[in-house]
Amino acid sequence: MKKGIHSTEFWLNLIGVLGGVVVASLGGSQWAAVAGAILSAVCGASYTAGRSVVKSRETLLKAAVASTQRSPGVEADIKKPSAD
C-alpha cells in the first residue's frame, strides 16, 4: 500500500481543501466564507474517513493472513493417532 502522500486521493483532497481556503478568504461575501469553510471541512473529513477505512481493512487482512499461517513446530505438538 502506498503512503498517503503518494496517492492521487491525497492530492485531489489537498486541492479541494486549498480551494475552500481560497474561496473563503477571497470570496468577498459572508456566504463565500461559509461555503469555503464547509468545502475545506468536508474534503478533510472525507479523506480522513476514507484513509481510516483503508488502513483498518489492511490491518484486518494482515491479521487474518497471520492467523492462518502455522508457526514452525506446531506439527510436532500434534499427536498422531495410534494404530492400536
Residue pairs with C-beta under 8 A, 6 or more apart in sequence:
1 54
1 58
4 10
4 51
9 47
9 50
9 51
10 47
13 43
13 44
13 46
13 47
16 39
16 40
16 42
16 43
17 39
17 40
17 43
17 44
19 36
19 39
20 35
20 36
20 37
20 38
20 39
20 40
20 41
20 43
21 36
21 40
22 36
23 32
23 35
23 36
23 39
24 32
24 33
24 34
24 35
24 36
24 37
24 39
24 40
25 33
25 36
26 32
27 33
27 35
27 36
